[in-house]
């Protein structure tokens, strides 16, 4: 989806950028682009739980090491 903005004769560059940004926001192009950037492949609940357990263990280990002054 290409957005085309034409410059009027006496229009400043800031005004063109403002019009372009407004048009993009109104069309929802930015929202769809952001959602596509954050897309994750669907994973099962057990896999998600295992990953969460590993994350918590790593975080706890890191916290323990910082308390002992090793990091």
N, C-alpha and C positions, 0 to 999 in steps of 0.2 A: 504494500500500500504506500504509494508515493504521495507526499503532500507538496503541492506547488503553490508558491507565494510569488506574486508579481509585484515588483516595486513601482510605486507611483513616481511621478516626476520629482516632486519636492519632498519626498519622504525620507526620514533619517534611517540609518541602519538599526538603531535601537528600536524604533517603531516596527520595523519589519520583523525583527527577532521576537518582539512582544506579540505581534499578530500570529506569527508562526507557532509560538508556544501555546497561545490560547487555542488555536485551531487543533493542535495535537491533543491538548487536554480534552477538548469537546468531543473529538472523534473517538477517544479511548485507545489510541494507538500506544501511548506510553504504558497504560495499565496492562495491556496484553503483552507487551514486550517484557515488562517486569515479571509477570506471572510465568512466562516461558523461561526466563532466566532462573527462576527458583524451582523449576520442575524437578521432582525426584521420582525415580522409578518406584512403583509400589512394592513394599516388602511386607512379609508376613509378620504377625504379632510376635511370634517367638524370636525371630531374628532381631526385631526392634528391641525386645526385652534384653537379649544377650548383649547387644551393643550398648544399651543403657547401663547394664551391670558393669561392663568393661570400662565405660567412661567414669562411673562413680568410683571404681577401684583405682583407676589412674589418678583421679583428682585427690582421693584420700591419700594415696602414696606420695603425691607431690606435696600435699599439705604437711604430712608427717616429716618429710625431708626438709621442708623450709623451717619447721619448728625446731628440728635438730641442728639446723645451720649447715646442712650439707649442700644446699643450693642457694 
